């Protein structure tokens, strides 16, 4: 049984990860129950018909034959508080829905939605089944860096997260760095299954043109506090007409970023989130793709942006504004350039790329790295082995 705050037909990091993994579980003959809210992201309200989004307290079959059990959600604005209240309601409703489902062999809860973490713990105890906590971000470290909670509440939230991690039968991280951090804190039940990409679903693109009037730079993904997208916008303003920056996605910072771009007169285009074949159209016209995380949160030393593997797999040059483990991956893949999170430094790189377009031709290096290190089939098999071990220990 998987508890998650986002699942297909939504498009999100947990959806991408668990769609891939559940396909592997189903191929192995496993029955999978997914407890998740009625599909409503990214705008806080349902825009899909109930036949696709699902109905509260009813179950339907997923793409791979999994049983998807829907719980209610709360309409909310795209703010931190709005999302938290929505996640709280859905998490509370997840407990009775999970309790009415067939009793599983193992309960998995995927984080960073903190309320669903608590719901997963309660469900595992009610059903008396092992708990696997899938930590897709470095919690509680990010909560501390982002100042999501403060004062005495901050200490309480951190204690609850750590307590559940300690009591889980297994904690799975998506980065080796965060697994190391947890082990340093005394946690022993830790394993790593990174995110991955289905190479068969993504075609390699032709190299960027040798001659072009301007440099095309693309960012696809969340427009939130973690990405600090004001830096590339300010950099684009410094470069001017020699480039165009295209930002595709949504997030709590989007309106502020649009106002900043207008104020600076920056050559920036904003586009709504897109999925499916349209994504490749944006990659096709791009010369370089941004992978970014802010550099002033220590927790991001062990965080890898979820789009990293996709960007590498299409074979485009990468403008990497990252540090720690994400930086190490991009350097190992030799798929672009790493630059400091400063507008002048980013602008200097883009001017250089615009003047010497041969630097954009990275060949098959990024795709080769993904094939060797982030193959979804191998990752699914690794997760299966971990869950089999957990269930064997639970029966012992």
Order of alpha helices (4+ residues) and beta strands (2+ residues): beta-alpha-beta-alpha-beta-beta-alpha-beta-alpha-beta-alpha-alpha-beta-alpha-beta-beta-alpha-beta-alpha-beta-alpha-beta-alpha-beta-alpha-beta-alpha-alpha-alpha
